[in-house]
Amino acid sequence: MRYAEFDPPAGLAAHVRCAWTFESEASIAPERIVPDGRPELIVHFGAPYAELAADGRLQVQPQALFAGQVTRPLVLQCAGPAGVVGIRFHPEGARAFLGRAMREATDLRLDVDTLWPGEGASLAHGVQQARDDAARIEVATAFVARRIAASNQPPDALVRACVRRIESANGAVAVEALLADCEIGRRQLERRFGDAVGIGPALLAAVFRLRAVFDVLQRDGSRPWTEAALAAGYYDQSHFIRDFRRFVGCSPSEFFRSGSELAGALVDA
């Protein structure tokens, strides 16, 4: 298994957090994905992952897709050697790329060819033909830059400021505190978050609080996850387990025992 992250081009830094690549041999066991509050452009240059539905059926992902906010369990499986390039946006950074309200992509993986006919196949082909990680990322980031330029939509500065505050506090921010700083009503803030991020500020804060647990574990791998949850801001173990089941679909113990390669790489990112 190989996972690597790369800084985005300077011109995309306001929208993109990082680019990443992942390669692995065939994964037999399903992999549960932990949400991180950041939408992504995904391009498969190996065997595409498939999503495991509740009824056990597998739906193969497109070669190139846009993944919006994840708020419910997502289970992936790959039948062959995997190769993925990802462009990870800031929570509000993908709005200009998508060119429409982000709420339209929440909990969805959208085929790039459906969004922009013909462009998904061209993007996937370019990535597949690239000789190495740097070339693959160059193809993907050039596509992102073209779509952002085409949409020509300025970011919502108020939402961006709120998102940065939520991020910096690892989700430990009350919506009331954001409202006091913004001097707008709750309904208007929720509406603007739905447009720019895809979910409301309270839900985004919950996602970041969950991710903070993995940050604690990354700094100290010997620490029990129960202690990591408290250090990340959860007021008790049951609160953490409730959030974990809500977003990931299993208990923390089940997740950590699974040894998931892709999910493990992404939560350590």
C-alpha positions as CSV (number, residue, x, y, z in Angstrom):
1,M,0.0,0.0,0.0
2,R,1.3,3.4,-0.9
3,Y,-0.3,6.8,0.0
4,A,1.3,10.2,-0.6
5,E,0.1,13.8,-0.3
6,F,1.2,16.9,-2.3
7,D,0.6,20.6,-1.9
8,P,-1.7,22.2,-4.4
9,P,-0.4,24.7,-7.0
10,A,-0.3,28.2,-5.5
11,G,-3.2,29.3,-7.7
12,L,-5.5,26.7,-6.2
13,A,-4.5,26.9,-2.6
14,A,-7.6,29.0,-1.7
15,H,-9.8,26.1,-2.9
16,V,-7.7,23.0,-2.5
17,R,-6.2,21.6,0.7
18,C,-4.0,19.0,-1.0
19,A,-3.7,16.4,-3.8
20,W,-3.1,12.7,-2.9
21,T,-2.4,9.4,-4.6
22,F,-3.1,5.9,-3.4
23,E,-2.1,2.5,-4.8
24,S,-2.7,-1.0,-3.4
25,E,-3.2,-4.6,-4.3
26,A,-6.7,-5.9,-4.4
27,S,-8.7,-5.4,-1.2
28,I,-11.1,-8.2,-0.3
29,A,-12.5,-6.8,2.8
30,P,-14.9,-3.8,2.7
31,E,-13.4,-0.5,3.8
32,R,-15.4,2.0,5.9
33,I,-14.6,5.6,5.1
34,V,-14.5,8.2,7.9
35,P,-15.8,11.6,6.7
36,D,-13.4,14.6,7.0
37,G,-15.6,17.5,5.9
38,R,-13.8,18.0,2.7
39,P,-15.2,17.2,-0.8
40,E,-13.0,15.5,-3.3
41,L,-12.4,14.9,-7.0
42,I,-11.5,11.3,-7.4
43,V,-9.9,9.7,-10.5
44,H,-9.2,6.0,-10.7
45,F,-6.2,4.9,-12.7
46,G,-6.4,1.4,-11.4
47,A,-9.5,-0.8,-10.7
48,P,-12.3,1.5,-9.6
49,Y,-13.8,1.1,-6.1
50,A,-17.3,-0.1,-5.7
51,E,-19.8,1.2,-3.1
52,L,-21.4,-1.5,-0.9
53,A,-25.2,-0.9,-0.6
54,A,-27.2,-1.9,2.5
55,D,-28.6,-4.9,0.6
56,G,-25.1,-6.1,-0.2
57,R,-25.0,-5.1,-3.8
58,L,-21.9,-3.4,-5.2
59,Q,-22.1,-0.3,-7.5
60,V,-18.9,0.4,-9.3
61,Q,-17.8,4.0,-9.2
62,P,-17.1,6.0,-12.3
63,Q,-13.5,6.4,-13.4
64,A,-13.8,10.1,-12.5
65,L,-16.2,11.4,-9.9
66,F,-16.9,14.2,-7.5
67,A,-17.6,13.2,-3.9
68,G,-19.6,15.7,-1.9
69,Q,-19.9,15.9,1.9
70,V,-20.2,12.5,3.6
71,T,-22.7,12.4,6.5
72,R,-23.7,8.7,6.6
73,P,-21.8,5.4,6.4
74,L,-19.9,4.8,3.2
75,V,-18.4,1.4,2.5
76,L,-16.1,0.7,-0.4
77,Q,-14.5,-2.4,-1.9
78,C,-12.0,-2.9,-4.7
79,A,-11.8,-6.1,-6.7
80,G,-8.4,-5.4,-8.4
81,P,-5.2,-3.4,-7.9
82,A,-6.3,0.1,-6.9
83,G,-4.8,3.4,-8.1
84,V,-6.4,6.7,-7.2
85,V,-5.6,10.4,-7.6
86,G,-7.6,12.7,-5.3
87,I,-8.0,16.4,-5.1
88,R,-9.2,17.3,-1.6
89,F,-10.9,20.6,-1.4
90,H,-11.4,22.9,1.6
91,P,-14.9,22.4,3.0
92,E,-16.1,25.6,1.1
93,G,-13.5,25.4,-1.6
94,A,-15.4,23.0,-4.0
95,R,-18.3,25.4,-4.6
96,A,-16.5,27.2,-7.4
97,F,-15.4,23.9,-8.9
98,L,-18.8,22.3,-8.9
99,G,-20.5,25.5,-10.1
100,R,-23.7,24.8,-8.2
101,A,-25.0,24.5,-4.6
102,M,-22.9,22.0,-2.7
103,R,-26.0,20.6,-1.0
104,E,-26.8,19.0,-4.4
105,A,-23.7,16.8,-3.9
106,T,-24.1,15.8,-0.2
107,D,-23.8,12.1,0.3
108,L,-23.4,11.6,-3.5
109,R,-20.6,10.5,-5.7
110,L,-21.3,12.3,-9.1
111,D,-19.9,11.1,-12.4
112,V,-17.8,13.8,-13.9
113,D,-19.0,12.8,-17.3
114,T,-22.6,13.5,-16.2
115,L,-21.6,16.9,-14.7
116,W,-19.7,17.9,-17.8
117,P,-20.3,15.5,-20.7
118,G,-17.1,14.1,-22.2
119,E,-14.8,15.7,-19.7
120,G,-14.8,12.8,-17.3
121,A,-13.5,10.3,-19.9
122,S,-10.8,12.8,-21.0
123,L,-9.7,13.4,-17.4
124,A,-9.5,9.7,-16.6
125,H,-7.6,9.0,-19.8
126,G,-5.1,11.7,-19.0
127,V,-4.5,10.4,-15.5
128,Q,-4.2,6.8,-16.7
129,Q,-1.6,7.8,-19.4
130,A,0.5,9.9,-17.0
131,R,3.9,8.4,-16.1
132,D,4.1,9.1,-12.4
133,D,2.3,10.8,-9.4
134,A,3.5,14.3,-10.3
135,A,2.1,14.0,-13.9
136,R,-1.2,12.5,-12.7
137,I,-1.7,15.3,-10.2
138,E,-0.8,17.9,-12.8
139,V,-3.6,16.5,-15.1
140,A,-6.1,16.5,-12.2
141,T,-5.2,20.0,-10.9
142,A,-5.3,21.5,-14.4
143,F,-8.8,20.2,-14.8
144,V,-9.8,21.7,-11.4
145,A,-8.3,25.0,-12.4
146,R,-10.2,25.0,-15.7
147,R,-13.5,24.3,-14.0
148,I,-13.0,27.0,-11.4
149,A,-12.1,29.5,-14.1
150,A,-15.2,28.5,-16.1
151,S,-17.6,28.9,-13.1
152,N,-16.1,32.3,-12.1
153,Q,-17.8,32.2,-8.7
154,P,-16.2,34.1,-5.8
155,P,-16.1,32.3,-2.5
156,D,-18.5,33.2,0.4
157,A,-16.1,35.1,2.7
158,L,-18.4,34.8,5.7
159,V,-18.7,31.0,5.3
160,R,-15.0,30.7,4.8
161,A,-14.3,32.5,8.0
162,C,-16.7,30.3,9.9
163,V,-15.2,27.2,8.5
164,R,-11.7,28.2,9.4
165,R,-12.9,28.8,13.0
166,I,-14.5,25.4,13.1
167,E,-11.4,23.8,11.7
168,S,-9.0,25.5,14.1
169,A,-11.1,24.5,17.1
170,N,-11.5,20.9,15.9
171,G,-15.2,21.3,15.9
172,A,-15.5,22.7,19.4
173,V,-17.4,25.8,18.4
174,A,-21.1,26.4,19.1
175,V,-23.3,27.7,16.3
176,E,-24.4,30.5,18.6
177,A,-20.8,31.8,18.8
178,L,-20.6,31.8,15.0
179,L,-23.9,33.7,14.8
180,A,-22.7,36.3,17.3
181,D,-19.6,37.0,15.1
182,C,-21.5,36.9,11.8
183,E,-24.4,39.1,12.9
184,I,-26.8,37.2,10.8
185,G,-29.7,34.8,11.6
186,R,-29.4,31.1,12.0
187,R,-31.5,30.3,9.0
188,Q,-29.4,32.5,6.8
189,L,-26.2,31.0,8.0
190,E,-27.6,27.5,7.5
191,R,-28.6,28.4,4.0
192,R,-25.2,29.9,3.1
193,F,-23.4,26.8,4.5
194,G,-25.7,24.5,2.5
195,D,-24.8,26.4,-0.6
196,A,-21.0,26.7,0.0
197,V,-20.3,23.6,2.0
198,G,-23.2,21.2,1.6
199,I,-24.0,20.8,5.3
200,G,-24.7,23.1,8.2
201,P,-22.1,24.4,10.6
202,A,-23.2,22.2,13.5
203,L,-22.9,19.0,11.3
204,L,-19.5,20.2,10.0
205,A,-18.3,20.8,13.5
206,A,-19.4,17.2,14.5
207,V,-17.3,15.8,11.6
208,F,-14.2,17.8,12.6
209,R,-14.6,16.7,16.2
210,L,-14.7,13.1,15.1
211,R,-11.6,13.6,12.9
212,A,-9.8,15.2,15.8
213,V,-9.8,11.8,17.5
214,F,-7.6,10.4,14.7
215,D,-5.3,13.4,15.0
216,V,-4.8,12.5,18.7
217,L,-4.1,8.9,17.8
218,Q,-1.7,9.9,15.1
219,R,0.4,11.9,17.6
220,D,0.3,9.1,20.2
221,G,-0.5,5.7,18.7
222,S,-0.3,4.0,22.1
223,R,-3.2,6.0,23.5
224,P,-6.5,4.1,23.8
225,W,-9.2,5.5,21.5
226,T,-11.4,6.2,24.6
227,E,-8.7,8.6,25.9
228,A,-8.2,10.0,22.5
229,A,-11.9,10.8,22.2
230,L,-11.8,12.8,25.5
231,A,-8.7,14.6,24.4
232,A,-10.4,15.6,21.2
233,G,-13.3,17.2,23.0
234,Y,-15.9,14.5,23.5
235,Y,-17.5,14.8,26.9
236,D,-17.9,11.1,27.3
237,Q,-17.3,7.8,25.6
238,S,-21.0,7.2,24.6
239,H,-21.1,10.5,22.8
240,F,-18.1,9.5,20.7
241,I,-19.4,6.0,20.0
242,R,-22.8,7.6,19.0
243,D,-21.1,9.9,16.5
244,F,-18.8,7.2,15.2
245,R,-21.8,4.9,14.4
246,R,-23.7,7.8,12.9
247,F,-20.9,8.7,10.4
248,V,-19.0,5.4,10.0
249,G,-21.6,2.7,10.6
250,C,-19.8,0.6,13.1
251,S,-18.2,0.8,16.5
252,P,-14.7,2.3,16.9
253,S,-13.4,-1.1,18.0
254,E,-14.8,-2.8,14.9
255,F,-13.2,-0.1,12.7
256,F,-9.7,-0.3,14.2
257,R,-9.7,-4.1,14.1
258,S,-10.6,-4.1,10.3
259,G,-7.1,-2.8,9.2
260,S,-8.7,-1.0,6.3
261,E,-5.9,0.2,3.9
262,L,-7.7,3.1,2.1
263,A,-9.7,4.2,5.1
264,G,-6.6,4.0,7.3
265,A,-4.5,6.1,4.9
266,L,-7.2,8.8,4.6
267,V,-7.8,9.1,8.4
268,D,-4.1,9.5,8.9
269,A,-3.9,12.2,6.3
